[in-house]
Amino acid sequence: MTANRENIVASAGRQFRKRGFDGVTISDVMKAAGLTHGGFYGYFDSKDALEADVCERGVAESVAAVDAVAADGTGDGDPDAAPALERFVRDYVSAAHRDMPEDGCTVAALARDASRSPAGIQRVFASGVTGMAEALTRLRNLDRPEREQGSAPDFAALSTMIGALTLARAVAEADPALSETILRTAREHIA
């Protein structure tokens, strides 16, 4: 991938996560990337193609973020470290993640947009959702004795996390206390 194409995808990813697919124009993306609008078509056939690339990268990064916590295991050998799943959920279902979607999970930020997107983007999301749920299972298994470990993707935890972020974002300005309650109760429920 050329440096300009990489810059376009990164800029578009941040903007899409913050404002959604429909809230961002090609001109917005190219301006943020420091390039001209006309240059876009040298890298992408359409905005849909850019959206697909952004989603593919974003969901892969989201799965990798869960796996990074799993790779860390119990927290660098610290016997007082919180269980892996609890550490991940604490960071994911947080006010910081709620308030900065452009720096956060593509799945949580763009799920609504993906539901109205072409099948290609939905396939990318399906893969990412499954990958994240499988990674959450790996996290949960780190904290369980071998006899209690599961293998089914943890769609319940993932749904709770993404739902909590979505609801907390929806009410954050109007009712900050409710937004915080949604995040806190979701963290407690999963842990």
RORO-670613 format. One line per field, with one value per residue (C-alpha): residue number from 1; z, y, x. Coordinates in steps of 0.25 Angstrom, whole numbers, plus 5000, padded with zeros to 4 digits. Each point is the difference from the previous one (the first is absolute). Layout:
n	c(NUM:...)
zz	c(Z:...)
yy	c(Y:...)
xx	c(X:...)
//
This chain:
n	c(1:2:3:4:5:6:7:8:9:10:11:12:13:14:15:16:17:18:19:20:21:22:23:24:25:26:27:28:29:30:31:32:33:34:35:36:37:38:39:40:41:42:43:44:45:46:47:48:49:50:51:52:53:54:55:56:57:58:59:60:61:62:63:64:65:66:67:68:69:70:71:72:73:74:75:76:77:78:79:80:81:82:83:84:85:86:87:88:89:90:91:92:93:94:95:96:97:98:99:100:101:102:103:104:105:106:107:108:109:110:111:112:113:114:115:116:117:118:119:120:121:122:123:124:125:126:127:128:129:130:131:132:133:134:135:136:137:138:139:140:141:142:143:144:145:146:147:148:149:150:151:152:153:154:155:156:157:158:159:160:161:162:163:164:165:166:167:168:169:170:171:172:173:174:175:176:177:178:179:180:181:182:183:184:185:186:187:188:189:190:191)
zz	c(5000:4996:5011:4994:5000:5014:5004:4993:5007:5014:4998:4995:5012:5010:4994:4997:5014:5005:4990:4993:4985:4996:5009:4992:4985:4991:5001:5016:4999:4990:5007:5013:4993:4994:4985:4989:4998:4986:5004:5008:4987:4998:5012:5001:4990:5010:5014:5002:4997:5010:5010:4998:5002:5012:5006:4996:5007:5012:5004:4998:5010:5010:5000:5002:5012:5007:4996:5005:5014:4999:4996:5013:5008:5014:5000:4999:5011:5010:5010:5003:4986:4996:4992:4985:4996:5011:4996:4985:5004:5009:4989:4989:5008:5005:4999:4992:4989:5000:4998:4990:4990:4989:5008:5004:4995:4985:5004:5011:4992:4987:5003:4996:4987:4997:5001:4989:4991:4989:5002:4999:5012:5008:4997:5005:5012:5002:5000:5010:5009:5000:5002:5012:5006:4999:5006:5011:5003:5000:5010:5009:4999:5006:5012:5002:5004:4988:5004:4999:4987:4988:4985:4995:4996:5011:4992:5013:5006:4986:4999:5014:4997:4987:5005:5012:4992:4990:5011:5008:4988:4996:5014:5004:4998:5004:5013:5004:5012:4992:4990:5012:5006:4987:4999:5014:5000:4987:5006:5013:4992:4991:5012)
yy	c(5000:5013:5011:5009:4988:4996:5015:5000:4987:5005:5014:4994:4990:5010:5009:4988:4996:5014:5004:4987:4997:5010:5012:4999:5004:4997:5014:4999:4988:5005:5014:4993:4991:5013:4996:5005:4995:4996:4991:4991:4992:4996:4992:4996:4997:5006:5004:4986:4994:5009:4997:4985:5002:5008:4989:4989:5006:5005:4987:4993:5011:4997:4985:5003:5009:4989:4990:5009:5000:4984:5000:5008:4989:5003:5014:4998:4990:5010:4991:5012:5003:5000:4988:5002:5001:5010:5009:5000:5003:5011:5007:4997:5004:5013:5015:5002:4990:5005:5015:4997:4990:5005:4993:4988:4987:5000:4990:5008:5013:4995:4989:5008:5005:4986:4996:5009:4997:4990:4985:5001:5010:4991:4988:5007:5004:4986:4995:5010:4998:4985:5003:5009:4990:4989:5009:5003:4985:4999:5011:4994:4986:5006:5003:4987:4986:4991:4991:5013:5005:5002:5001:5007:5014:5010:5007:5004:5008:5006:5004:5006:5008:5006:5002:5007:5009:5003:5004:5008:5008:5002:5007:5006:5014:5000:4991:4998:4993:4990:4998:4997:4990:4993:4998:4996:4990:4993:4999:4994:4990:4995:4998)
xx	c(5000:5006:5002:4989:4990:5003:4998:4987:4995:5005:4993:4987:5000:5001:4989:4991:5001:4997:4989:4995:5001:4989:5006:5014:5002:5012:5004:5000:5009:5010:5001:5003:5010:5007:4996:4991:4986:5004:5011:4990:4997:5014:4999:4985:4989:4990:4996:4994:5014:5006:4990:5003:5015:4998:4990:5010:5011:4992:4994:5013:5006:4988:5003:5015:4997:4993:5011:5010:4994:4999:5015:5003:4993:4999:5007:5015:5000:4994:4992:4991:4997:4985:4996:5002:4986:4997:5012:4995:4986:5004:5007:4990:4988:5005:4997:5013:4996:4985:5006:5010:4994:5010:5011:4992:4994:4995:4989:4994:5001:4995:4990:4988:5006:5004:4986:4996:5012:5002:5002:5015:5001:4991:5008:5013:4992:4995:5014:5004:4989:5003:5015:4997:4990:5011:5011:4991:4998:5015:5001:4989:5007:5013:4993:4993:5005:5002:4987:4992:5005:4990:5003:4987:5002:4996:4990:4992:5012:5003:4985:5000:5013:4996:4985:5005:5009:4989:4990:5010:5004:4985:4997:5014:4997:4986:5001:5015:4996:4992:5011:5010:4990:4998:5016:5001:4989:5005:5014:4994:4991:5011:5011)
//
